[in-house]
Amino acid sequence: MRVRYDLTQEQLANIVNVRRETIGHIEKNKYNPSLVLAYKIARALNSTIEEVFTFSGNAKDTRERGV
């Protein structure tokens, strides 16, 4: 989605005030952003969190991990 807006990882990182590496890790599914960061990224891409990110799991999985 970032590419659709012709943004580099560096540009998006600057907009949402994180390091470029953070954006790279999010894109490679190596890092799950906080809700606040997910919201900032979605806003920067003129989208909703649901359009930018997918969630795989259910409430039972979350409870089992103690989250």
N, C-alpha and C positions, 0 to 999 in steps of 0.2 A: 504494500500500500504506500509505503514511503516513496518508492520509485515512481508511482503514479503521479505524485506531486513534485517529481523531479528534485527531490531532496537527497543529499548525501547523508550518511550516518552522522558525520560531523555537524552538518547543519541542523538536523533534527535534535541531536544532543545539545547543541547550543540553545535551541528554542526551549527545551524542557529542562535545561540546566543540569545535565549529567555528562559523564565522559562518553566519548565515541565508543569506547569498548563496551560500555553498558548497553548501548543500542545493539551492537553486534551480538552480544550474549543473549539478549532478548530475542533477536531474530533467529538465532541458532537453537532456541529453546534450552539454553544453558542457565538462564536466570529468569525468575518470575518477578515482574515488577510489583511494587507496592500498589495499592489501589490508587493512591495519589498520583504516582508516576504513570500508571495506566491511563488515568483520566487526562493528565497533561498531554500524553502522546496522542490519545484519541482526539483531543481538542485541536492539537497542532495539525492533525490530518483531517480536520473538519468531519469527524466521524464519531460514532459512539464506541464505548469500550467493547461492546458485543460485536461490532463490525471489525474491530482491529484484533481482538484477542479471542481465543477459544478456550473453553474450560472443559477438561475431561476429568470426570470424577463425579462422585455423588456424596451426599451428606454423610453416609455411613463411612466412606473412606476418610473423610475429613475428621470425624470423631475418633476413628481408630488411630490416627496420627497425633491426636491430642491438640489439634489446631482449633 
